[in-house]
Amino acid sequence: MRERTALEYYVLDVFSNESYKGNPLSVVFTDGNLDLETYQNISKEFGYSETSFVYYSKAQKALNVRSFTPIGFEIDGAGHNLLGAVCGALLKKLPIFDEQDENNRFVIMKNAPIPLTVSFDPDTQYPIVQMHQKQAIIKHQIPTYKIAIALGLKIEDLEVNMLVPTVVQTEVSHTMVPIRNTQLLNDCVPDSKLLIEISKEHQFEGFYCFSISDENQDHVVETRFFNPIIGIEEDPATGTAAGPLIGFLTKNRYTQLNKEYKILQGVKLNQPSLIEVMSRQNDILVGGSSAITMRGELYI
């Protein structure tokens, strides 16, 4: 019987300071790249919306991250998969920034550097990670009636002032879907097959449905995210969509440049998550923290 290799893993709840809230992410620590089938098998075994694999590269002086969904799709972009991976590495005390300039911190995601800003909560000592996404690119609008049908809603339920369903990209292209109020948002039942057809036809990934919050609430919008084309039926927290949304809202003057806002997601799943976002002149910040909920070994 051949000897099997043990790999340590953490399960972190991302965009939360508490276990069993936020978006669960498995982070597997490796000594380098694995073969594609191993990445896919482990991700399928965990079954979370994404699993991240990390190792520190001395040659690149940076943490390397690759992330996969349960159906084996490799993820692009700076979302909960990257934030949780960085938090996990820092909580494990890996020296991921020791050889980097304090004002130029980054990690490598699929061979591309992703800039980061990192601080630590003075009370919990949990890392607070802000990912620097690119400026939001407003692409094309999607016919409202198509998305309304796919969400089981009426056309007028998606008519929010002058906002209409629109594809927006920072790292990944998603459609921002305005919904009239939080009750409609949380009552809608998506038809995954129809959503996939719309995604393919209009060339984007997920649907970030949002309703504008009252001024007295500490979050600017409440959201739900559906991305069945890559195997995510619903996600409790989605950094790759939060960036495009704050860019979209800022361009439509619902929010201001250089001001921090919070996005509430995951309420319907009983996994409330708070995503901190800020639209700036040259980039968009998406951030938060993570709590370790499980730790163990897996074998390959």
C-alpha positions in Angstrom: 0.0 0.0 0.0 1.5 3.3 -1.1 2.1 6.0 1.5 -0.4 8.9 1.2 0.4 12.5 1.7 -1.4 14.5 4.4 -2.4 18.1 3.8 -3.6 20.4 6.5 -6.8 22.4 5.9 -8.8 25.0 7.7 -12.5 25.8 7.2 -13.0 29.5 7.7 -16.3 31.5 7.8 -15.5 34.5 5.5 -16.9 38.0 5.8 -17.7 37.3 9.4 -16.0 37.5 12.8 -18.1 34.6 14.1 -18.2 30.9 13.2 -21.2 29.5 11.4 -22.0 32.8 9.8 -20.5 34.3 6.7 -19.4 32.2 3.7 -17.7 28.9 4.6 -14.4 28.3 2.7 -12.1 25.3 2.9 -8.4 26.4 2.6 -5.9 23.6 1.9 -2.2 24.2 2.5 0.1 22.5 0.0 3.9 22.6 -0.8 3.3 23.6 -4.4 0.9 23.0 -7.3 -1.1 19.8 -7.4 -2.5 18.1 -10.5 -5.9 19.4 -11.8 -7.8 16.2 -10.9 -6.6 16.4 -7.2 -7.8 20.0 -6.9 -11.2 19.0 -8.4 -11.6 15.9 -6.3 -10.9 17.7 -3.0 -13.2 20.6 -3.9 -16.0 18.2 -4.7 -15.4 16.3 -1.4 -15.7 19.5 0.6 -18.7 20.7 -1.3 -18.5 24.3 -0.4 -19.1 27.0 -3.1 -15.3 27.2 -3.4 -12.2 25.6 -2.0 -8.8 27.4 -2.1 -5.4 25.9 -2.3 -2.4 27.9 -1.0 1.4 27.7 -0.7 4.1 30.3 -0.2 6.5 30.7 -3.2 10.0 31.8 -2.2 10.8 32.5 -5.8 7.8 34.9 -6.2 7.9 36.1 -2.6 4.2 35.7 -2.4 1.3 33.5 -1.4 -0.1 31.5 -4.4 -3.8 30.8 -4.4 -6.0 28.6 -6.7 -9.7 28.1 -6.1 -12.2 25.6 -7.5 -16.0 25.1 -7.2 -17.5 21.6 -6.5 -18.0 21.0 -10.2 -14.3 21.6 -10.9 -14.5 25.2 -12.3 -11.4 27.3 -11.5 -12.3 30.7 -10.1 -10.9 34.0 -11.3 -11.0 37.2 -9.3 -10.7 38.5 -5.7 -13.6 37.3 -3.7 -14.3 35.3 -0.5 -12.0 32.6 -1.9 -9.0 34.9 -1.9 -9.9 36.8 1.3 -10.4 33.6 3.3 -7.2 32.1 1.9 -5.2 35.1 3.0 -6.8 35.2 6.4 -6.1 31.5 6.8 -2.4 31.9 5.9 -2.0 34.8 8.3 -3.8 33.0 11.1 -1.5 30.0 10.4 1.4 32.5 10.8 2.8 31.9 7.3 5.4 34.6 6.4 3.4 35.7 3.3 4.4 39.4 3.5 7.8 39.2 5.1 9.7 39.8 1.8 7.3 42.4 0.5 7.2 46.2 0.8 4.6 47.2 3.4 3.0 49.6 0.9 3.0 47.0 -1.9 1.5 43.8 -0.5 0.0 41.2 -2.9 -0.8 37.6 -3.5 -0.7 35.6 -6.7 -4.0 34.3 -8.0 -3.8 32.1 -11.2 -0.4 33.8 -12.0 -1.8 37.3 -11.6 -0.8 39.6 -8.7 -3.8 40.9 -6.6 -2.9 43.9 -4.4 -4.0 43.8 -0.8 -4.1 46.0 2.3 -4.0 44.2 5.7 -4.6 45.3 9.2 -5.5 43.5 12.5 -8.6 44.0 14.6 -7.3 45.3 18.0 -9.8 43.3 20.0 -9.8 39.9 18.3 -6.5 40.1 16.5 -8.2 38.7 13.4 -6.7 39.9 10.1 -8.8 42.5 8.2 -8.0 42.1 4.5 -9.0 44.6 1.8 -8.6 43.3 -1.8 -8.0 45.9 -4.5 -10.2 45.2 -7.5 -10.0 47.1 -10.8 -12.3 50.0 -11.6 -15.9 48.9 -12.4 -16.6 48.6 -16.1 -20.3 49.1 -16.9 -21.1 46.8 -19.9 -24.5 46.1 -21.4 -28.0 45.9 -20.0 -30.0 42.7 -19.9 -33.7 42.7 -20.8 -35.6 43.0 -17.6 -38.3 40.6 -18.6 -35.9 37.7 -19.0 -34.4 38.0 -15.5 -37.9 38.6 -14.0 -39.1 35.3 -15.5 -36.0 33.4 -14.3 -36.4 34.8 -10.8 -40.2 34.2 -10.6 -40.9 37.9 -10.3 -42.8 40.5 -12.3 -41.1 43.1 -14.5 -42.2 45.9 -12.2 -40.5 44.2 -9.3 -37.1 44.9 -11.0 -37.9 48.5 -11.8 -36.0 50.6 -9.2 -36.0 54.2 -10.1 -33.6 54.4 -13.1 -31.7 51.2 -12.3 -32.0 48.2 -14.7 -30.2 44.9 -14.8 -26.7 45.6 -16.1 -23.5 43.6 -16.6 -20.6 45.1 -14.6 -17.1 43.9 -14.3 -14.1 44.5 -12.0 -12.5 41.1 -12.0 -15.4 38.9 -13.2 -18.5 40.0 -15.1 -21.8 39.7 -13.2 -25.2 41.2 -13.7 -26.4 43.6 -11.1 -30.2 43.0 -10.6 -32.2 45.7 -8.8 -35.2 44.4 -6.8 -37.8 46.7 -5.4 -37.6 45.6 -1.7 -36.1 43.0 0.6 -39.2 40.9 0.9 -39.3 40.4 -2.9 -35.5 39.8 -2.8 -35.8 37.0 -0.2 -39.0 35.5 -1.6 -37.8 35.0 -5.2 -37.1 31.5 -6.3 -34.6 31.3 -9.2 -34.9 28.9 -12.1 -31.2 27.8 -12.5 -31.7 26.5 -16.0 -33.1 29.8 -17.2 -30.3 31.7 -15.4 -27.7 29.6 -17.1 -29.3 30.3 -20.5 -29.2 34.0 -19.9 -25.6 33.9 -18.7 -24.5 32.1 -21.8 -26.5 34.3 -24.2 -25.2 37.6 -22.7 -21.7 36.4 -21.7 -21.4 36.9 -17.9 -21.4 34.7 -14.9 -23.6 35.4 -11.9 -26.7 37.4 -10.9 -26.2 39.8 -7.9 -29.7 40.7 -6.9 -30.0 43.7 -4.5 -32.5 46.0 -2.8 -31.6 49.4 -1.5 -31.7 49.6 2.3 -33.3 52.3 4.4 -31.0 55.2 5.5 -31.2 54.1 9.1 -29.6 50.7 8.4 -25.8 50.1 8.6 -25.7 48.4 5.2 -26.4 50.2 2.0 -28.0 47.2 0.2 -29.1 43.7 1.0 -28.1 41.1 -1.7 -28.5 37.5 -2.9 -26.1 35.9 -5.5 -26.9 33.1 -7.9 -24.2 31.6 -10.2 -25.4 28.2 -11.4 -23.3 28.3 -14.6 -20.2 27.5 -12.4 -22.0 25.3 -9.9 -23.0 27.8 -7.2 -26.8 27.8 -6.7 -26.6 30.5 -4.0 -23.6 32.1 -2.3 -23.7 33.6 1.3 -21.1 36.3 0.4 -19.6 37.2 -2.9 -16.6 39.6 -3.1 -16.3 39.4 -6.9 -19.9 40.7 -7.2 -19.7 43.2 -4.3 -17.0 45.2 -6.1 -19.0 45.6 -9.3 -22.1 46.5 -7.3 -20.5 49.4 -5.4 -19.0 50.6 -8.7 -22.4 50.5 -10.3 -24.1 52.3 -7.4 -21.4 55.0 -7.3 -21.7 55.6 -11.1 -25.4 55.9 -10.6 -24.9 58.3 -7.7 -26.5 56.1 -5.0 -23.1 56.0 -3.2 -20.1 58.3 -3.0 -16.4 57.9 -4.0 -14.0 57.3 -1.1 -16.7 56.4 1.4 -16.9 53.0 3.0 -20.2 51.1 2.8 -21.4 47.6 3.9 -23.3 45.1 1.9 -25.4 42.5 3.7 -25.7 39.1 2.1 -26.6 35.6 3.1 -29.7 36.4 5.2 -31.9 33.9 3.3 -29.4 31.2 3.9 -29.1 32.1 7.6 -25.5 32.9 7.1 -25.4 36.7 7.3 -22.3 38.2 5.9 -21.1 41.8 5.9 -18.8 42.9 3.0 -17.0 46.2 3.4 -16.7 48.1 0.1 -15.4 51.4 -1.2 -15.2 52.8 -4.7 -12.2 55.0 -5.3 -10.8 56.9 -8.3 -8.5 54.1 -9.5 -9.8 51.0 -7.8 -12.4 49.4 -5.6 -11.8 48.0 -2.2 -13.6 44.8 -1.0 -12.8 43.6 2.4 -13.6 41.9 5.7 -12.4 39.3 8.1 -12.7 35.5 8.7 -13.0 33.1 11.6 -11.5 29.6 11.7 -14.3 27.1 12.4 -12.6 23.8 11.6 -9.1 22.4 11.2 -7.9 19.0 10.1 -6.0 16.8 7.6 -6.9 15.3 4.3 -5.0 12.7 2.4 -4.0 12.4 -1.3 
